[in-house]
Amino acid sequence: MNNFQLPNLPLPSPLVGSEIGSFTEFTVTQRMPNIARRVIKENKFTTEINQNLEKLAAELPNGYLQPLKNDTGADFHDWEKYLEPYKNQRWVDVPWFFAETYFYRLILNITNYFQHGEWQGVDPFLLQKEQGLEAAIDAIISLCTQVQQWLNESKKAGKPSKSSLIALLYFALWGNRVDLSLWSAFEDNRSNFDIQTQLNNILVDDSFAVSKLLAKSENNRIDFVVDNAGFELICDLCLVDFLLGSGFANQVYLHLKPHPTFVSDAMIKDVYATKDFLAAGSHPDVKSFVQRLSKNLDSGKLILTEDYCWTSPLPFWQIPQSLKDELAKSNLIVVKGDANYRRLLGDVYWDYTTNFADIVAYLPAPMLALRTLKSEVAAGLKAEVLEELAILDPQWLTNGQWGVIQLVDLGI
Ligand SMILES: O=P(O)(O)OC[C@@]1(O)O[C@H](CO)[C@@H](O)[C@@H]1O
């Protein structure tokens, strides 16, 4: 295990909502209030709960962080510690990742998610997660058919196909475009896109290096730090299906969220809900995908696990030692999505050309980031690419049109 416990570079300042004109400001002062108001619209909570949600929405642009009442959540005392340095500060003045993560935890506090009673365990974002799946059914069928074909080819060849693996990495990457905190399920069906045309929008592509790393051994354990439910989760489950079915991996762990957050982030219950949704379909390739998924879950080849670390506001280099020790058993840690990428980098203003491995030098195993850019954090990009992007697409950092497949393998 490498001996770095932190990025081996001095940390820049964090993104904050008070940065005038930034996407961060837009998120804290406009997007997050809208997300809180959508929770009111999409649920049938009591008047008191809705008034408190509206109060939260109204205080975000200029107001102060409200305390967390003890809602018996397992992470309540941890949150008391997290909140200490930011008490009585404005939402726009605290680090953005803290503000956003706390915002979603506060929503559960207000809706009594953890407390015994009518609303215990009610996912405030359930409707959008369900709509997300229904909107993507055509893409799901074509992906399951493709995976079936790739598995058959690998079996016939007697060895796992690197090109099929790479193609599924692209699907898992672009599945991340569909994140419901940014787009509603119906606003624009972003699951229908042609992978080939997307290759030009990958700013760093280490997919071939990933295929070489996994081809080195047949007993790989691969750990996914999962991001969104819906179509992205299905892309991830198809990648997992191929990894296990082709022999690239003999065990896969999915690290999921212990409670609803970031609107569409996936929990263990969402994996089973997705399996049930697919099982209700009639397409033969989808049905055989579901059968393989069930078999992998029942046999322990696919493990679903959750930890409150994944919903904490801490940067990845502060994950508990016990989790670090667990991840040290992995041959490859796959970190999905933009919010997790922000955690990897600590959600600070790195120069975009900073060496990615110099920052993410603290993980105990090779790590692959699959991320579509939806926030003003980046690293590992070439100066000439930045020059081109500035002209080609000034919104490249936040519009979800660009992606990275970044591998850090320190030969641990
Ligand atoms: O982790 P995901 O689902 O890819 O993206 C989530 C997220 O990065 O998207 C929003 C737009 O930046 C942010 O508010 C939030 O952090």
The ligand as an SDF file (V2000), in Angstrom:
LIG
                    3D

 16 16  0  0  0  0  0  0  0  0999 V2000
  -21.9350   12.4630   -9.5840 O   0  0  0  0  0  0  0  0  0  0  0  0
  -22.7480   12.8090  -10.7710 P   0  0  0  0  0  0  0  0  0  0  0  0
  -24.1260   12.2360  -10.6720 O   0  0  0  0  0  0  0  0  0  0  0  0
  -22.0580   12.4930  -12.0740 O   0  0  0  0  0  0  0  0  0  0  0  0
  -22.9250   14.3930  -10.7660 O   0  0  0  0  0  0  0  0  0  0  0  0
  -23.3700   15.0230   -9.6030 C   0  0  0  0  0  0  0  0  0  0  0  0
  -22.9310   16.4750   -9.6960 C   0  0  0  0  0  0  0  0  0  0  0  0
  -21.5680   16.5880   -9.9330 O   0  0  0  0  0  0  0  0  0  0  0  0
  -23.6350   17.0380  -10.7510 O   0  0  0  0  0  0  0  0  0  0  0  0
  -24.0240   18.3480  -10.3780 C   0  0  0  0  0  0  0  0  0  0  0  0
  -23.6050   19.3140  -11.4170 C   0  0  0  0  0  0  0  0  0  0  0  0
  -22.2850   19.6020  -11.2430 O   0  0  0  0  0  0  0  0  0  0  0  0
  -23.3500   18.6490   -9.1070 C   0  0  0  0  0  0  0  0  0  0  0  0
  -24.1760   19.4900   -8.4000 O   0  0  0  0  0  0  0  0  0  0  0  0
  -23.1880   17.3080   -8.4970 C   0  0  0  0  0  0  0  0  0  0  0  0
  -22.0870   17.2440   -7.6740 O   0  0  0  0  0  0  0  0  0  0  0  0
  1  2  2  0
  2  3  1  0
  2  4  1  0
  2  5  1  0
  5  6  1  0
  6  7  1  0
  7  8  1  0
  7  9  1  0
  7 15  1  0
  9 10  1  0
 10 11  1  0
 10 13  1  0
 11 12  1  0
 13 14  1  0
 13 15  1  0
 15 16  1  0
M  END
$$$$
